[in-house]
Amino acid sequence: MSEVEQKKGFSWMGLLFGGAYYAGYGQLGTGIIMGAITGIFLVPGFFVHLYAGFKGKKALPVGKQPFEWPKAICVAFVPAVVYMALLGIIAVIVK
């Protein structure tokens, strides 16, 4: 299978994991930004995951470099941290 054929298609892992998928393949900054967008804006966060699904195979070195699980796991928690921070800010404002 040639490299051109291998780079085509939709990445289901990109769709499901978004920023964590990008971070696992070495694009830590992009992964953190994608995770933060998902944490701040829920509906645009869905589009971030769609973007990762459509562009993941083309933009990432899938199969050429090992997946870095520690980075992916850390970035997977970014949306939760952002949610907690926003809830804390809202609680202070409402109080």
Residue, then its C-alpha position, 0 to 999 in steps of 0.5 A: m500500500s502506497e503512502v498516498e493510499q495510507k493517508k486517505g480516509f477517516s480516523w475514528m480514533g481522532l473522532l473519539f479522542g480529539g486532542a489526546y489523539y494529536a498529543g499521542y502522535g507528538q503534537l502536544g501543543t495542538g492537542i492541548i489547544m483542542g482539549a481546551i476548546t472542547g472544555i470551554f465550548l461544548v458545541p465547537g468541541f464537537f467540531v474539533h473532534l470532527y476535524a481530528g477525525f477528518k485530518g488525523k490520518k493526513a496530519l499525523p505520523v500514524g504508523k510511522q512513530p509510536f503512540e505516546w500514551p503519557k502525553a495522550i492521557c494528560v491531554a485527555f484530562v484538559p477538558a475536565v480541568v477547564y470545566m472545573a476552572l469555569l465552574g469555580i469561576i462561576a461559583v465565585i461570581v454567583k456567590 
